[in-house]
Amino acid sequence: MKKLYKIGEISKIKHVTIKALRFYDRVGLLKPAHVDPETGYRYYSSEQLFQVEMILYLRRLNVSVAEIKFLFEHSELPAWNEAFETLQAAMEEKLVSLQQDVLKLRMFQHHISSIEKIQDIDGFYLRRIEERKILSVPCTSPPSSAEAVSQFQGMYQVIARENQVTTYQSGSLFSCEFPYQELVRKEIFLDINSVNRKPPISSKILPAGTYLCLNHKHSDFENNSAYEDVAATLLQFIRKRHLKPLLFLEKEAFLDFIGYTRPLTSFLVLLSEDRIPDDIPLIL
């Protein structure tokens, strides 16, 4: 005689509530192998242990009771194979989304850590920065606030459409020709990253290397007084030290993470490795 299990035993073995088992019985998903006509006690066969396991697994994957019931009633292999293919595709999509969420958290943490290291630094300092991707668009120099808002909104739309990851960290790229008298803002950008996706065609790479940095504070693109003074100090230093700048950029970092009312902006100049000043502090 085959072993039969009481509903309480099934509950303990499979870690499923008695209430759930009664519900599966009521909707016709999992009928007990035997019901005592006198006591009404439900008994389940050993073969039904696997059915309980499969129900719990599919429910954990958010498969509805109605869908599971259909599969149990149409238990041919092609039906199950099709169902598993659909589930796999949905799970892989969720996995990419989770990877993006983890990556975004790491980017936020890295950003906060970077701000904490540089927020109180006065004067020049060096940073070794890893390669990173940006999405950039051309702009006037300097762009108006309205232009900047419009340009950034356009980049946000590209990021959402192409499934990229950003922590909304922005900046500007400049042109500056020898003898390094004036910085001309050419593009504004957002940091991006991606998980299992190609970056947008319009994206660029900011190269890794040692950057000469100088902090300043300003409220928006149209407030040029602080910017001009700090830019002049930066270019004078480059000329005086006969440095070899390879790239000029400006990176925004806000000291209040959500309010965006305490801006800290850093000029960053990628230097040729054979012209790195040895008397400037290196911030790791």
PLY file of the C-alpha trace (Angstrom):
ply
format ascii 1.0
element vertex 284
property float x
property float y
property float z
element edge 283
property int vertex1
property int vertex2
end_header
0.00 0.00 0.00
1.30 3.41 -0.98
2.19 5.76 1.84
-0.26 8.59 2.37
0.58 11.82 4.14
-1.73 13.86 6.30
-2.16 17.50 5.34
-0.17 18.55 8.43
2.72 16.27 7.40
2.77 17.76 3.90
2.75 21.21 5.47
5.85 20.43 7.55
7.73 18.52 4.84
7.25 21.17 2.14
7.02 24.29 4.33
3.64 25.21 2.95
0.71 26.37 5.05
-2.31 24.16 5.60
-4.42 27.12 4.48
-2.64 27.17 1.12
-3.11 23.41 0.64
-6.82 23.75 1.37
-7.00 26.60 -1.14
-5.28 24.51 -3.83
-7.83 21.77 -3.14
-10.76 24.19 -3.33
-9.73 25.66 -6.72
-8.96 22.25 -8.17
-5.22 22.70 -8.48
-4.15 19.94 -6.07
-6.82 17.52 -4.93
-5.84 15.12 -2.11
-5.27 11.54 -3.19
-7.78 10.46 -0.55
-10.33 12.13 1.72
-11.65 10.15 4.68
-15.46 10.15 4.21
-16.09 10.05 7.94
-13.56 12.59 9.25
-12.98 14.68 6.13
-9.21 14.43 6.67
-7.14 15.02 3.55
-4.36 12.57 2.60
-1.72 13.08 -0.09
0.32 10.50 -1.98
4.09 10.48 -2.26
3.74 11.34 -5.96
2.01 14.58 -4.96
5.07 15.76 -3.04
6.64 16.73 -6.37
3.44 18.50 -7.42
3.52 20.55 -4.23
7.18 21.36 -4.87
6.40 22.48 -8.43
3.48 24.65 -7.28
5.65 26.40 -4.71
8.44 26.92 -7.24
6.13 28.38 -9.89
4.35 30.60 -7.38
7.74 31.93 -6.30
8.22 32.93 -9.96
4.87 34.76 -9.85
3.08 32.23 -12.06
-0.64 32.50 -11.32
-2.67 29.65 -9.85
-4.77 29.57 -13.02
-1.65 29.18 -15.19
-0.29 26.39 -12.97
-3.64 24.63 -13.09
-3.60 24.79 -16.90
-0.11 23.23 -16.96
-1.17 20.47 -14.57
-4.17 19.71 -16.77
-2.05 19.79 -19.95
1.03 18.03 -18.67
2.52 17.14 -22.07
6.20 18.03 -22.42
5.77 20.70 -25.15
3.40 22.73 -22.94
5.85 22.68 -20.04
8.79 23.45 -22.28
7.02 26.50 -23.71
6.12 27.67 -20.21
9.71 27.31 -19.01
11.04 29.21 -22.04
8.69 32.08 -21.24
9.72 32.04 -17.60
13.41 31.98 -18.48
13.06 35.02 -20.75
11.22 36.93 -18.01
13.80 35.96 -15.38
16.70 36.99 -17.59
15.06 40.38 -18.08
14.66 40.75 -14.33
18.28 39.70 -13.84
19.48 42.49 -16.13
17.29 44.95 -14.21
18.75 43.77 -10.88
22.28 44.04 -12.25
21.53 47.60 -13.30
20.17 48.42 -9.85
23.30 47.00 -8.18
25.53 48.90 -10.60
23.65 52.13 -9.93
24.03 51.68 -6.17
27.76 51.17 -6.61
27.98 54.27 -8.78
26.11 56.31 -6.16
28.42 55.02 -3.41
31.52 55.77 -5.48
30.21 59.25 -6.19
29.57 59.96 -2.50
32.98 58.60 -1.54
34.64 60.81 -4.16
32.87 63.94 -2.91
33.80 63.23 0.70
37.48 63.01 -0.28
37.62 66.30 -2.20
34.96 68.57 -0.69
37.27 70.40 1.73
40.35 70.63 -0.48
41.60 74.13 -1.34
44.12 74.53 -4.10
45.43 72.03 -6.62
45.42 68.26 -6.14
45.91 65.18 -8.31
43.57 62.26 -8.82
44.02 59.01 -10.71
40.70 58.38 -12.38
39.55 55.25 -14.17
38.13 55.22 -17.67
34.43 56.02 -17.77
31.66 56.37 -20.32
29.71 59.56 -20.88
26.78 60.63 -23.02
27.42 64.13 -24.33
25.80 66.77 -26.54
27.19 70.00 -28.03
26.38 73.29 -26.30
27.10 76.98 -26.52
29.73 78.49 -24.24
28.38 79.02 -21.69
24.96 77.45 -22.23
21.95 79.21 -20.76
20.10 77.46 -17.94
17.19 76.80 -20.31
19.52 75.25 -22.89
21.24 73.09 -20.28
17.92 71.80 -18.91
16.71 70.98 -22.42
19.96 69.21 -23.33
20.01 67.13 -20.16
16.37 66.15 -20.57
17.22 64.90 -24.05
20.08 62.81 -22.66
17.82 61.37 -19.94
15.42 60.23 -22.66
18.26 58.49 -24.55
19.41 56.80 -21.32
15.90 55.51 -20.59
15.27 54.41 -24.18
18.57 52.55 -24.53
18.47 50.98 -21.06
21.58 52.69 -19.75
22.48 53.42 -16.13
23.25 56.89 -14.80
23.56 58.54 -11.41
22.87 61.93 -13.02
26.42 63.17 -12.51
27.03 65.90 -15.06
29.90 67.91 -16.41
31.35 69.81 -19.34
34.07 69.23 -21.91
36.24 72.16 -23.02
38.54 73.03 -25.84
41.71 74.93 -24.97
44.52 75.50 -27.44
48.14 76.38 -26.74
49.15 78.76 -25.19
46.17 77.89 -22.97
44.60 81.31 -22.55
40.90 80.45 -22.56
38.60 77.53 -21.83
35.71 77.19 -24.27
32.87 74.91 -23.20
31.95 72.65 -26.13
29.83 69.84 -24.69
27.87 68.91 -21.59
27.68 65.29 -20.45
26.25 62.71 -18.09
28.12 59.72 -16.69
26.62 56.44 -17.90
27.18 52.73 -17.59
25.45 49.67 -18.98
24.77 46.03 -18.16
24.88 43.59 -21.07
23.97 46.44 -23.41
26.00 48.42 -25.90
26.40 52.09 -24.98
24.66 54.67 -27.20
26.39 55.48 -30.48
26.76 59.07 -29.28
28.61 58.04 -26.10
32.27 58.79 -25.48
35.06 57.49 -23.31
36.81 59.74 -20.83
40.27 58.18 -20.60
41.92 56.92 -17.45
44.94 58.78 -16.15
46.23 61.36 -13.70
44.12 64.50 -13.56
45.10 67.88 -12.16
42.07 69.12 -10.18
40.88 72.43 -8.77
37.57 72.95 -6.95
35.24 75.90 -7.20
31.62 76.69 -6.35
28.95 78.27 -8.52
25.18 78.10 -8.78
24.58 77.56 -12.49
26.07 77.84 -15.97
25.32 81.55 -16.22
27.21 82.52 -13.06
30.61 83.13 -14.64
32.46 85.21 -12.05
33.73 82.34 -9.89
34.25 80.16 -12.94
36.40 82.75 -14.74
38.63 83.38 -11.73
39.26 79.69 -11.08
39.71 78.94 -14.79
42.30 81.72 -15.05
44.16 80.33 -12.02
44.13 76.86 -13.56
45.45 77.97 -16.95
48.11 80.17 -15.38
49.35 77.18 -13.38
49.50 75.03 -16.53
51.47 77.69 -18.43
53.84 78.36 -15.54
54.62 74.67 -14.99
54.86 73.89 -18.73
52.40 71.05 -18.30
51.02 69.05 -21.19
47.20 68.96 -20.87
45.45 66.25 -22.90
41.85 66.96 -21.91
39.95 69.70 -20.07
36.70 68.99 -18.29
34.55 70.18 -15.43
32.63 67.84 -13.14
29.72 68.80 -10.91
29.29 67.29 -7.45
26.56 68.37 -5.06
27.26 68.33 -1.34
23.58 67.83 -0.48
22.80 64.66 -2.34
19.16 65.41 -3.15
18.65 69.18 -2.82
21.27 70.28 -5.37
21.61 73.59 -3.54
25.26 73.30 -2.49
27.17 72.77 -5.72
30.82 71.83 -5.79
32.45 71.82 -9.20
35.91 70.57 -10.03
38.07 71.37 -13.01
39.89 68.24 -14.14
42.79 68.31 -16.57
44.21 65.05 -17.88
48.00 65.36 -17.83
50.65 63.61 -19.84
52.32 61.04 -17.61
55.76 62.56 -18.24
54.64 65.93 -16.86
53.07 65.05 -13.52
54.01 67.60 -10.80
55.64 65.89 -7.82
54.74 68.65 -5.34
50.96 68.37 -5.72
49.09 66.06 -3.29
47.60 62.89 -4.78
44.10 62.09 -3.48
43.34 58.39 -3.79
0 1
1 2
2 3
3 4
4 5
5 6
6 7
7 8
8 9
9 10
10 11
11 12
12 13
13 14
14 15
15 16
16 17
17 18
18 19
19 20
20 21
21 22
22 23
23 24
24 25
25 26
26 27
27 28
28 29
29 30
30 31
31 32
32 33
33 34
34 35
35 36
36 37
37 38
38 39
39 40
40 41
41 42
42 43
43 44
44 45
45 46
46 47
47 48
48 49
49 50
50 51
51 52
52 53
53 54
54 55
55 56
56 57
57 58
58 59
59 60
60 61
61 62
62 63
63 64
64 65
65 66
66 67
67 68
68 69
69 70
70 71
71 72
72 73
73 74
74 75
75 76
76 77
77 78
78 79
79 80
80 81
81 82
82 83
83 84
84 85
85 86
86 87
87 88
88 89
89 90
90 91
91 92
92 93
93 94
94 95
95 96
96 97
97 98
98 99
99 100
100 101
101 102
102 103
103 104
104 105
105 106
106 107
107 108
108 109
109 110
110 111
111 112
112 113
113 114
114 115
115 116
116 117
117 118
118 119
119 120
120 121
121 122
122 123
123 124
124 125
125 126
126 127
127 128
128 129
129 130
130 131
131 132
132 133
133 134
134 135
135 136
136 137
137 138
138 139
139 140
140 141
141 142
142 143
143 144
144 145
145 146
146 147
147 148
148 149
149 150
150 151
151 152
152 153
153 154
154 155
155 156
156 157
157 158
158 159
159 160
160 161
161 162
162 163
163 164
164 165
165 166
166 167
167 168
168 169
169 170
170 171
171 172
172 173
173 174
174 175
175 176
176 177
177 178
178 179
179 180
180 181
181 182
182 183
183 184
184 185
185 186
186 187
187 188
188 189
189 190
190 191
191 192
192 193
193 194
194 195
195 196
196 197
197 198
198 199
199 200
200 201
201 202
202 203
203 204
204 205
205 206
206 207
207 208
208 209
209 210
210 211
211 212
212 213
213 214
214 215
215 216
216 217
217 218
218 219
219 220
220 221
221 222
222 223
223 224
224 225
225 226
226 227
227 228
228 229
229 230
230 231
231 232
232 233
233 234
234 235
235 236
236 237
237 238
238 239
239 240
240 241
241 242
242 243
243 244
244 245
245 246
246 247
247 248
248 249
249 250
250 251
251 252
252 253
253 254
254 255
255 256
256 257
257 258
258 259
259 260
260 261
261 262
262 263
263 264
264 265
265 266
266 267
267 268
268 269
269 270
270 271
271 272
272 273
273 274
274 275
275 276
276 277
277 278
278 279
279 280
280 281
281 282
282 283
